[in-house]
Amino acid sequence: MNVADSRLVSSMLEKLGYEATSRAEDADVVVLNTCVVRQSAEDSAAGRISSLQGLKRKRPDMVINVMGCLVGAREGGYQERLKKRYPHVDVFSSPSDPGPLAAYLLQDESREFLKSTTARRFAFMDEGLPLPKDHENLVATYVSVVLGCSHACTYCIVPYRRGPERSRPVEDVVNEVKSLVSQGVKEITLLGQIVDRYGLDLSQKRTLPDLLRKIHDLPGLARLRFLTSHPNWMTDELLDTVAALPKVMSHIEVPIQSADDEILAAMKRGYTADEYRQLVHRIRERIPEVGIATDVIVGFPGESEAQFQRTYRLVEELRMDVAHLARYSPRPHTVATRRMEDNVPDEEKWRRFRLLEELQEGIAGEINARYQDKEVEVLFEEKVRGRWRGRTPNNKLVFVESEDDLRGKILPVTITWTGPWSMQGAVE
């Protein structure tokens, strides 16, 4: 989501006459887009903001804008505290909202597109906003369709910092995708904290399958993905839609977080480990060659060794393609921080993390080894260190050496080497 927001801000600034520079020292406007999903991310953001103070002293006319989850979706007391803590910052912007920066630079808050958060966030897209110049050859990108979240898992800071769940109207999403495709983008990933809940809050009810069908037939679009899903909202209709629409890729991201029912209840996830297991089976039954990614948190308050072992065994049993692992980190205002003791020592969190990391590395390596000498379709996105980088429909990362320009092409590739995190191949 921050990548999508940053692209929007870059496009807005270019529309206002600015050009990108790779060095903060050369910039007239510095935008720092922040994440606070874990304490390490918040610490990194705070350190970067502080480091800009010296630049501001040397160049008082430089405009510094801090946006994103560190600022949060609600104005008032918290933003006032940020202003006192970082007096060298000129503008604070909520997540997905370039409006305050535009207003500051234009010094004109009467403009229509600055009047409301939703309008500020998306008015530019109604005009077919060009991609930033450093993204002109972009092949794959993200489009936010659900902003914020109202589920409020007990460990999660997102509802407090990105606000309640809001779905964008179908027409706005379609217009943005049309604009991106007209500029050469081949693959779109639709984003939402719980993307499966798309449209449930709209006055004219729509669903994610409705949106996928609407976007699917747009000329020029080659591939369509969505993330992140929630087990409670991943319906059979959605799975059947993925299976039926050729442009929707066989790639599902659906976090489990823990495989112990007591921990899942304490997290307020709303399902049991067995219900998650059955969901994975349904996904595999309905979507051929599907790639499944999950998220796991280790060291949640009160997690015993036996409870961790249940998670370990389920990861071992289900053998998913990717497992995004995290150590529990207390976040302000969350129920877990207010009501639960963070009583799993950091060393133990690291031990559990590494055990799962080693397990998943072996699983992913064995899954990818099945592709050895097989042919897969790859959409090539960019050249990285002399090799072309692309992905298969089920989101396997593939590298190919070629002197030809492969950007934006979907080509058959024969896999010549496999590893747990990527594969190498040769273009036919």
N, C-alpha and C positions, 0 to 999 in steps of 0.2 A: 504493500500500500504506500509506503514511503517512496518507493521508486516511481510509482504512478503519480504521486503528488509532486515529487521533484521535477518530473518531466513537465507537468502542467505549469509549475512556477517558471521553469526555464523558458517555456514557450511564451508565457505572459510577458516576461522581461524582454525577450527579443521583440515582441510585438510593440513594446514601449520604446524600442530603439537601443536596447543594451546588447552587448556582445559577450559571449562567454570567455573567461580566461581561466587557465589552470592554476594560477597562483593567487592566493588571497591577498598577497601584498600588492598586486596590480589592480585589484577590483575596486570599483566605486560602490558596488552593492555586494555584500556577503550574506548568503542565506544558509543557515545551519538547520537542517531538518533532523529532528531528534526522535529517538526511540527510548522507551523506558520499560519495556516488557520485562527486563531483568535488571538487577541493581548494577551489574557491570556496564550495561548500555547507558544507564543514567549517569554513572560516574564518568564514562567516556565523554558524554555530551557536556557535562558540567566542566570537565577539564578543557575541552575545546573552546567553550564560551569564554572561560577565563583567559585562555591563551590569546584571544582576539583583543584583549584590553590594551596591550602594547601597541597594536596596529592602530587602534582608535586614537591613542594619544598622539601618534605620529601624523595621523591623517584624520583630523576631527570631522571632515566632511564625508568620510566613508559611512555608508548606511549599513548597519548590522541588523539582520532580521533572524530571530530564532523562531522556528515553527515546529509543529508536530506534537508528539505526546508529552514532552516535557512541559509544554505550555498548557495543554489540555483543552477540552471543549467548552469549559465554563469560564466566563469572565468573572472578575470580582477579586476576592481576597487572595487567591493563589497567584494570579497574575501580578497583583500589586506587590506581593512578596518577591516575585521574580524580578520586578523592576528595581526594587530596593537592593537586591542581591547583585544584580548585574546592571548598574546604571549606564554602562557604556553601550548597552543594546538599545537601538532606536525603536524597533517594532517587534512585538510578540504576536504570533499568528497561531490560531488553533489548527489542529490537524485538518488537512484537505481544504484549507481556506487561504488562498492567496490575496484575498480582499484587503486586509490591513496594510500589506506591503504596497499594493497598487495605490491605495488611498494616500499613503505617506509619500510615495514618489510623485503622485499627481497633485497632491494637496487639494483634492477635490472630492469630498465625500458625498456630493449630491448626485454623482453619476448613478444611473439605474443599476448597473451590475454590482455596485458596492452596497446595496441596501440590505441584503439578507445573506446569511451564510450560504444557503443553497444557491442563490443567484450568483454570489461572488465565486463560488467554487466552479460553477459550470457555464456561466454566461458566455465565456470565451469559446466554449466548444460549439455553441449554436452557430458561430460564425465560421466554423471549420478551421480551428486554430492550427497553424502549421507546426510540424515537429521542430524542436530546437535544431540548430544547424549541426551540432555534434551528434544528432540522432537522425540525420536525413536518410541514412541507409539502414535504418532500423528494420529488422525482419520480424521480431517478436516483441510484444509489449503487453502492458497490463491496463485494464479498465476497471475502475471501482464501480460496483453496482449496488452494494450495500455498505453504508457508512455506519460506524459505531456498532454497538452490540447491547442487547438487553438481557442476555442470558445470565450474566454475572456468576460464572464459576468462582468459587471462593478464593482461588489463588490469583485471579486475573485482574489486572489493572485497566484493561482496555475500556470497559464501560465507563470508568471514572475519567479517563483521559480523552476518549474519542466520542463520548456521549452515547445516547440511546440509539437503537437501530433505526435507520432511515433508508428506504429503498429509493433508488432513482427511477423516475418514470421510464417506461419502455422506450418511448420516442427519444428521450435524451441519450440513453445508452446506444440506441441504434445510430443516431446521428454522429456520436463520437466514434463509433466503430467505422462507419462509412468514411468519415474524415481521415482516420488513420489508414484504412485500406487504400483510399485514393492516393495516399502518399507513399505507397509501397509496402506497408506492413502486411505480412502474410499470416501471422498467428496472433491471436488475441487470447489472453487469459482473463476471465471475469473474476473479480475479487470481492470477497465479503468475509467478515470475521466468522459468520455462519452463512455462507453463500447460499445454502439450500433454502434458507428462509426468505429468499428474495421475493418481494412483492406482497408478502402477507400483511404489510402495514399500509399498502396503497389503497386509496378509496375505491378504485376499480381493480379488484383483486387479480393479480397475475402470479405466476409461479416461475421458478427457474426453468423447468422444461418449456414453458411458453416462450421465455426469453431466448433460450437456446434455439428453438425452432425459428424464431423471428430473425435471428442473426445468421443462422446457418446458410440461408440462401443468398446472402449478399454477394454480388459478383466480386471476384478478386480475393476473397477470403479463402485461405487454404486450410487453416487449422483453428480449432476453438477448444479451449480448456476452461476449467473453473476450479477455484479453491477459496477457502478451506471448508470442507464439509463437517457436519456434526452427525454422529450416529443416529440421533433421535429424528433427524429431518431428512435423512437419505432414503427417499421413498422408492418403491419398485418402479413407479412411473418415471422417476429421474433416471434410474439405472437402465430402463428400457429405452428411454430417449437417447442416452449415450450410445447404446448398442445400435439403435436404428439410424442415427444421423452420421453419415460418413465423415463429415468434417469435425465432429466432436471426438477428441482423442481418447483412447482407452487408458486413461490416467486418472486415478482417484486418490485424493488426499483426505484421510479421515482419521483423526487422532483418537487414540485410546486413553493416553495419559497414565493409566494404571490398570492392572488386571486383578486387583483385589477389590471386592465389592464394598467393603467398609471404607476403604480409601476413596473409591469412586463416589460414594454417598457423601463423604466429608468434602469432596471437591465440588459437589452439586453438579455432577455430570449428567445424571438422569438415566443411566442405563447400567446393566450389569456386565460382567466380563463375558458371560455366556451369550448375552444378546449381541455383544460386539462380535463374538466368534461367529454367530449365525449370520450377521451382516456381511462379514468378509466372505463367507461361503456363498451368499446370494450374489455378491458382486462378481465373484469368479464364475458362477454359473451363468450369469446374464451377459457378461462382457468378455468376449474372447481375447486372450493375450493381454489382459489388463495388468497394468502396473499399479501397485497399491503402496502408498506412503502413509506412515503413522507418526504420531508424536508421543513421547513418553517423558514424564517427569519423575525423577528419582528423589528420594529424601523429603517427600511431603511430610508435614508435621504428623508425628506418631507412627510413621511407616516402620514396621518391624522388619527384621530379616525375612521372616516367613512371608510377609506381605510382598516384599520385594521379589522373593523367589517365585511367587505366583505370576508376577509380571514377566520375569525372566522366562519362565516356562511357556507362557502364552506367546511371547515373541518368537521363541524357539519353535513352537508348534505351528503358528500361522505363516511364518517365513515370508514376510513382506519385503518388497523391493527396497524400501528406504525406511529408516527409523530416525527421525529427528529427536535427539536426546537433549534433555535439559536437567540441571540440578535445581531443585526448588529454591526460589529466592523470594523472601518476604517483600511485598509491595505495599506502599501506603494505602490506607483506606479499605483494603480488601478484607473480607470476612476472616480469611485465614490468618492475616496479620493481627487483627483485632481480638480474635477469640481462640487462636490455637498457638501453642508453643512451638517454635522452630527448634525442635529438640533432636534432630538428627545431625550429628557433628559433620562439619564440612569434609573432613577426611573420609568419613563413611559415604557421604554423597559422591565424592570422587571415585571411591572404590566401586560403588554400584554403577556409576556412569561408565567406567572403563570396562566392567564386566559386560554390560550391554553393548558397548561399542565394539568390543572384540567379537561378541556373538553375532552382531549384525554384519560386521565386516565379512565373517565367514559365510553367512547366509547370502549376502549380496554377491559375493564372489562366486558361489555355487550357482545362483540363479543366472548371472551373466555368462557363466561358462557354457551354458546351453546354447548361446548364440554363436559360439565358435564355428567359423566356416559357413554360417548361414547368411542369407541376404535379408537386409532390413531397409525400410524406407527412411531416409534422413532429410530433415529440413535444415539446411545450413544457414547459420546466423551470422558468424563473423570469423575472422582469422585471428588466432591467438598463438603467439610465439611460433609463427611459421606454419601452423596447422589449422585447417578449417574445422570449426566446432559446430556441431548440430545435435539434434535430438530425434529419437524415434517417436512413433505415436504414443508408446507407453512410457515416454520420458527418460529413456536411456541416453546418456551422454556419449557421443561418438566423435572421435577425431580422425581426420583424413588429411594426408599430405597430397597436395595438388597445386600445380602452377596455374590452373584455370581459376576463373572467378566463379566461385560456387555460391556466393551470397544470394539468399532468397530462393535457391533451387531445391526441389525435392527430388532426390536421386536414390536409386538402389545402391546399397553399399554391402560388400561382402566383409564380414567381420574376420579380422586376422589376429586379434589379440583381445583378451578380456581381463578385466580386473574388477574389484568390488565397486569402484566409484565411477569408472568410465570404460569405454571400449575403443579400439582402433580398427580401422577398416580401409578398404580400397574401393574407389568408385569403379563401377563396371564400365 
